[in-house]
C-alpha cells in the first residue's frame, strides 16, 4: 500500500501505543541504552527514504553513539508491522514528514519529536514559532513558501512558451498545499501564466489530470513536494514525457528518471542535521527551546536529454548554475 492511501486514522492505528510509550524510558541515565523510534511516511522499498534513514544513522554514530551499544533504532515504514510498535518504548521519535508529525502529535505531547522534514510547522500547529517551538516537537523544514513561485520561474526560463501551468498535488498527503499556492499564483500573475490548481487523490487520477493539461497548447506542470508525488514519480515523469509537457519537480530523483528539471532542498542533509538535534535532546536539551531550522542546501538539476526531446533550448546561464546536468 502506498502512503498516499493511508488516512490519518490509519496512521494513528500504525502508531498504536505511541501515547503510552512510557516517560520512564526517557529518564534513563546517560549511560543507559537509548531507544529512538523512527516513523517514515514511505514504503520501505523507496530508495531515497532508505538513504535518509542511513544518513541519520551515520551522522548519529559520528556524534559518538554506538548502535546496539548505547542506542537502538526502531524504524517503522508505511507498510510496517502495526502490531509491534505499541511495545516500543522510545526516548525520542524521529518523524519523516508533515503527516507523520501531525499523527504523532495527536498521540503524545510529552515524548520528544524531531521532524526531519516538515513543510509548514507553524501553520500545521506543530510549533508556536521557529525561534521558540514551545512544545515537544522541533526539527527541520524542507522548503520555503516562496518555492512555489521559484518553480514556476524556472519552468518559464527553460520553456518560455508555456502559459498554462498545472500545480499537481494530492490534498490527502499534501494538506499544506496552500503553503505554496500563494507564491505560485503570484508568480503566475507576474509571468502572464494561467495557474491551474490540480488536485489528484490517487494513482487513477494522474493520467486524466496530466492528459487534460496537454489538450491545449503551451501547457506545463509544477509538481508539489509530498509523499504521493514521490511515490508515483515514475508514473508522473512518464506521463509528462508521453504528453510532451515541460515540468519542474521538487526532488532530484525526478530528473534522474527523465524529468525535465528539479529544484529543491537536499533532504539527506536535513536528516544529518536532525541527528544533531536528537543527540542534544538525549543529552538533556528540550525540544521547546531548539529552534526549527530552514534548509541550507538546495539542488538544481537539468535533464538535457528531456529538454532535447521537448525541443527546448536550455539557456546557458541556467546550465551554468545547475548542480548537475544530465546529458
C-alpha positions as CSV (number, residue, x, y, z in Angstrom):
1,X,0.0,0.0,0.0
2,X,1.3,3.4,-0.9
3,X,1.5,6.1,1.9
4,X,-0.9,8.1,-0.3
5,X,-3.6,5.5,0.6
6,X,-3.1,5.9,4.3
7,X,-5.6,8.3,6.0
8,X,-4.8,9.9,9.3
9,X,-6.8,7.4,11.3
10,X,-4.7,4.6,9.8
11,X,-1.6,6.4,10.8
12,X,-2.9,6.6,14.3
13,X,-3.5,2.8,14.2
14,X,0.0,2.4,12.9
15,X,1.3,4.4,15.8
16,X,-0.6,2.2,18.2
17,X,0.5,2.8,21.7
18,X,2.7,5.8,20.9
19,X,0.9,7.8,23.5
20,X,1.6,5.2,26.2
21,X,5.4,4.9,25.4
22,X,6.5,5.4,29.0
23,X,8.0,8.6,30.2
24,X,10.4,6.5,32.3
25,X,12.1,5.4,29.1
26,X,13.2,9.0,28.6
27,X,14.6,9.4,32.1
28,X,17.3,6.8,31.8
29,X,20.8,7.6,33.0
30,X,23.1,9.0,30.3
31,X,25.0,5.7,30.1
32,X,21.9,3.5,29.5
33,X,20.5,2.2,26.2
34,X,18.5,4.9,24.5
35,X,15.7,4.0,22.1
36,X,14.9,6.0,19.1
37,X,11.6,5.4,17.2
38,X,11.6,6.4,13.5
39,X,8.3,6.8,11.7
40,X,8.6,7.0,7.9
41,X,5.7,8.1,5.6
42,X,7.1,6.0,2.8
43,X,7.3,2.4,1.7
44,X,10.4,0.6,2.7
45,X,11.2,-0.1,-1.0
46,X,11.7,3.6,-1.7
47,X,15.5,4.0,-2.0
48,X,15.5,7.7,-1.2
49,X,13.8,7.2,2.1
50,X,16.2,4.4,2.9
51,X,19.1,6.8,2.2
52,X,17.6,9.4,4.6
53,X,17.5,6.9,7.4
54,X,21.0,5.8,6.6
55,X,22.3,9.4,6.7
56,X,20.7,9.9,10.1
57,X,22.3,6.7,11.4
58,X,25.7,7.6,10.0
59,X,25.7,11.1,11.4
60,X,24.4,10.0,14.8
61,X,27.3,7.5,15.1
62,X,29.7,10.3,14.2
63,X,28.4,12.1,17.3
64,X,29.8,9.3,19.4
65,X,26.8,7.0,19.7
66,X,27.3,3.2,19.2
67,X,24.4,1.3,17.7
68,X,23.4,-1.7,19.8
69,X,25.9,-0.4,22.4
70,X,24.2,2.7,23.8
71,X,21.3,3.3,21.3
72,X,18.7,1.3,19.3
73,X,16.7,2.5,16.3
74,X,13.2,1.1,15.6
75,X,12.2,2.1,12.0
76,X,8.5,1.9,11.0
77,X,7.5,2.2,7.4
78,X,4.2,2.9,5.8
79,X,3.8,-0.8,5.2
80,X,5.3,-1.9,8.5
81,X,4.0,-4.2,11.2
82,X,1.3,-2.4,13.1
83,X,1.2,-5.0,15.9
84,X,4.7,-4.5,17.5
85,X,5.0,-0.7,17.5
86,X,2.8,-0.4,20.7
87,X,5.5,-2.4,22.5
88,X,8.2,0.2,21.7
89,X,9.5,2.5,24.4
90,X,11.4,5.2,22.6
91,X,13.2,8.1,24.3
92,X,12.5,10.1,21.2
93,X,10.8,9.8,17.9
94,X,12.2,10.9,14.5
95,X,9.4,11.8,12.2
96,X,9.7,11.9,8.4
97,X,7.1,14.2,7.2
98,X,4.2,16.7,7.9
99,X,1.5,13.9,8.0
100,X,3.5,11.6,10.3
101,X,4.3,14.5,12.7
102,X,0.6,15.5,12.8
103,X,-0.4,11.9,13.6
104,X,2.3,11.6,16.3
105,X,1.3,14.9,18.0
106,X,-2.3,13.6,18.2
107,X,-0.9,10.7,20.2
108,X,1.6,12.4,22.5
109,X,2.6,15.8,23.8
110,X,5.3,14.6,26.0
111,X,7.7,12.3,24.0
112,X,10.2,14.5,22.2
113,X,9.7,14.5,18.4
114,X,12.2,15.7,15.8
115,X,10.9,16.1,12.3
116,X,13.4,15.6,9.6
117,X,11.1,17.2,7.0
118,X,8.1,19.4,7.6
119,X,6.6,21.9,5.3
120,X,4.8,24.4,7.5
121,X,5.3,23.5,11.2
122,X,3.8,26.8,12.5
123,X,0.8,26.7,10.2
124,X,0.3,23.0,11.0
125,X,0.3,23.6,14.7
126,X,3.5,21.6,15.5
127,X,5.3,24.6,17.0
128,X,4.5,28.1,18.3
129,X,7.3,29.7,16.3
130,X,10.5,28.8,14.5
131,X,12.6,30.5,17.2
132,X,10.7,29.1,20.2
133,X,8.8,25.9,19.3
134,X,7.3,25.7,22.8
135,X,6.2,22.1,22.8
136,X,7.6,18.6,22.4
137,X,8.4,18.9,18.7
138,X,11.1,20.7,16.7
139,X,13.2,19.9,13.6
140,X,13.8,21.0,10.1
141,X,11.7,22.4,7.2
142,X,12.2,21.2,3.6
143,X,11.1,24.2,1.6
144,X,10.4,27.9,1.8
145,X,6.9,29.0,0.8
146,X,8.4,31.2,-1.9
147,X,9.4,28.0,-3.7
148,X,6.0,27.8,-5.3
149,X,7.0,30.9,-7.3
150,X,10.6,29.8,-7.9
151,X,9.5,26.5,-9.5
152,X,7.3,28.4,-12.0
153,X,10.0,31.0,-12.7
154,X,12.4,28.1,-13.6
155,X,9.9,26.5,-15.8
156,X,9.3,29.7,-17.7
157,X,13.1,30.2,-18.0
158,X,13.6,26.8,-19.6
159,X,10.2,26.7,-21.5
160,X,9.3,30.4,-22.2
161,X,6.3,29.5,-24.4
162,X,4.4,27.9,-21.5
163,X,1.4,30.0,-20.5
164,X,-0.8,27.4,-18.7
165,X,0.7,25.6,-15.7
166,X,-0.9,22.9,-13.5
167,X,0.1,22.7,-9.9
168,X,-0.1,19.0,-9.2
169,X,-0.5,17.6,-5.7
170,X,-2.5,15.1,-3.5
171,X,-4.5,17.0,-0.9
172,X,-4.5,14.0,1.4
173,X,-0.8,13.5,1.6
174,X,-0.1,17.2,1.0
175,X,-2.7,19.1,3.1
176,X,-0.3,22.0,3.3
177,X,-0.7,22.9,-0.4
178,X,-1.9,26.4,0.4
179,X,1.6,27.0,1.8
180,X,2.9,27.0,-1.8
181,X,-0.1,28.2,-3.8
182,X,0.1,31.8,-2.8
183,X,3.6,32.2,-4.2
184,X,2.7,30.1,-7.2
185,X,-0.3,32.2,-8.1
186,X,1.6,35.5,-7.5
187,X,4.4,34.4,-9.8
188,X,1.8,33.2,-12.4
189,X,0.2,36.7,-12.4
190,X,3.6,38.4,-12.9
191,X,4.6,36.0,-15.7
192,X,1.3,36.1,-17.6
193,X,0.7,32.4,-16.8
194,X,-2.7,30.8,-16.1
195,X,-2.4,28.9,-12.8
196,X,-4.4,25.6,-12.8
197,X,-4.8,24.0,-9.3
198,X,-4.8,20.3,-10.0
199,X,-5.5,18.0,-7.0
200,X,-5.3,14.3,-7.6
201,X,-6.5,11.9,-4.9
202,X,-5.0,8.6,-6.2
203,X,-3.0,7.0,-8.9
204,X,-6.0,6.5,-11.1
205,X,-6.4,10.3,-11.4
206,X,-2.9,11.0,-12.6
207,X,-3.5,10.0,-16.2
208,X,-6.6,12.1,-16.7
209,X,-5.1,15.1,-14.9
210,X,-2.0,15.2,-17.0
211,X,-3.8,14.4,-20.2
212,X,-6.2,17.3,-19.5
213,X,-3.3,19.7,-19.2
214,X,-2.0,18.5,-22.6
215,X,-5.2,19.1,-24.5
216,X,-4.4,22.7,-25.1
217,X,-1.1,24.1,-26.4
218,X,1.6,25.7,-24.2
219,X,0.9,23.7,-21.1
220,X,3.3,22.8,-18.3
221,X,3.3,21.3,-14.8
222,X,4.7,22.1,-11.4
223,X,4.8,19.0,-9.1
224,X,4.4,19.8,-5.4
225,X,6.7,18.0,-2.8
226,X,4.8,15.4,-0.8
227,X,4.7,11.6,-0.3
228,X,2.2,10.8,-3.1
229,X,4.1,12.5,-5.8
230,X,7.4,11.0,-4.7
231,X,5.9,7.5,-4.5
232,X,4.5,7.9,-8.1
233,X,7.5,9.7,-9.6
234,X,7.9,7.1,-12.4
235,X,4.3,7.5,-13.5
236,X,4.3,11.2,-13.3
237,X,7.6,11.7,-15.3
238,X,6.4,9.1,-17.9
239,X,3.1,10.8,-18.4
240,X,4.7,14.2,-18.7
241,X,7.0,12.8,-21.4
242,X,4.2,11.0,-23.2
243,X,2.1,14.1,-23.4
244,X,5.2,16.3,-24.2
245,X,4.7,18.6,-21.2
246,X,7.6,20.6,-19.7
247,X,7.5,20.0,-15.9
248,X,9.5,21.1,-12.9
249,X,9.8,18.8,-9.9
250,X,10.9,19.2,-6.2
251,X,13.2,16.2,-5.9
252,X,16.3,15.3,-7.9
253,X,15.1,11.7,-8.4
254,X,12.5,13.0,-10.9
255,X,15.2,14.5,-13.1
256,X,17.2,11.3,-12.8
257,X,14.1,9.4,-14.1
258,X,13.7,11.7,-17.1
259,X,12.0,14.7,-15.6
260,X,13.0,18.0,-17.3
261,X,14.1,19.9,-14.3
262,X,14.2,19.6,-10.5
263,X,14.9,22.2,-7.8
264,X,14.7,21.5,-4.1
265,X,16.4,21.1,-0.8
266,X,18.8,18.3,-0.1
267,X,16.7,16.1,2.2
268,X,19.7,13.9,3.1
269,X,21.3,16.9,4.6
270,X,18.2,17.5,6.7
271,X,18.4,14.0,8.2
272,X,22.1,14.5,9.0
273,X,21.2,17.8,10.8
274,X,18.3,16.0,12.6
275,X,20.9,13.7,14.2
276,X,22.5,16.7,16.0
277,X,19.1,17.6,17.5
278,X,18.5,14.0,18.6
279,X,21.9,14.0,20.2
280,X,21.2,17.2,22.1
281,X,17.8,16.2,23.3
282,X,19.0,12.8,24.5
283,X,21.7,14.7,26.4
284,X,19.1,16.9,28.2
285,X,18.1,19.7,25.8
286,X,14.4,20.5,25.5
287,X,12.7,20.4,22.1
288,X,10.7,23.5,23.1
289,X,14.0,25.5,23.2
290,X,15.6,24.2,20.0
291,X,14.7,26.4,17.0
292,X,13.2,25.0,13.9
293,X,15.7,25.3,11.1
294,X,15.3,26.0,7.4
295,X,17.1,24.1,4.7
296,X,20.6,25.3,3.8
297,X,21.4,23.1,0.8
298,X,19.4,23.3,-2.5
299,X,20.0,21.4,-5.7
300,X,19.1,22.4,-9.3
301,X,19.2,19.5,-11.9
302,X,18.5,19.7,-15.6
303,X,17.9,16.8,-17.9
304,X,19.3,17.8,-21.3
305,X,18.0,14.6,-22.9
306,X,14.5,15.5,-22.0
307,X,15.0,19.2,-23.0
308,X,16.1,18.0,-26.4
309,X,13.1,15.6,-26.7
310,X,10.8,18.6,-26.0
311,X,12.7,20.8,-28.5
312,X,13.8,23.2,-25.7
313,X,16.9,25.3,-25.8
314,X,18.2,25.4,-22.2
315,X,19.7,28.9,-21.5
316,X,23.5,28.7,-21.0
317,X,23.2,30.7,-17.8
318,X,20.8,28.1,-16.4
319,X,23.2,25.3,-17.3
320,X,26.0,27.2,-15.5
321,X,24.2,27.5,-12.2
322,X,22.9,23.9,-12.2
323,X,24.3,21.5,-9.7
324,X,24.0,18.6,-12.1
325,X,23.3,18.4,-15.8
326,X,22.2,15.1,-17.3
327,X,23.5,14.8,-20.8
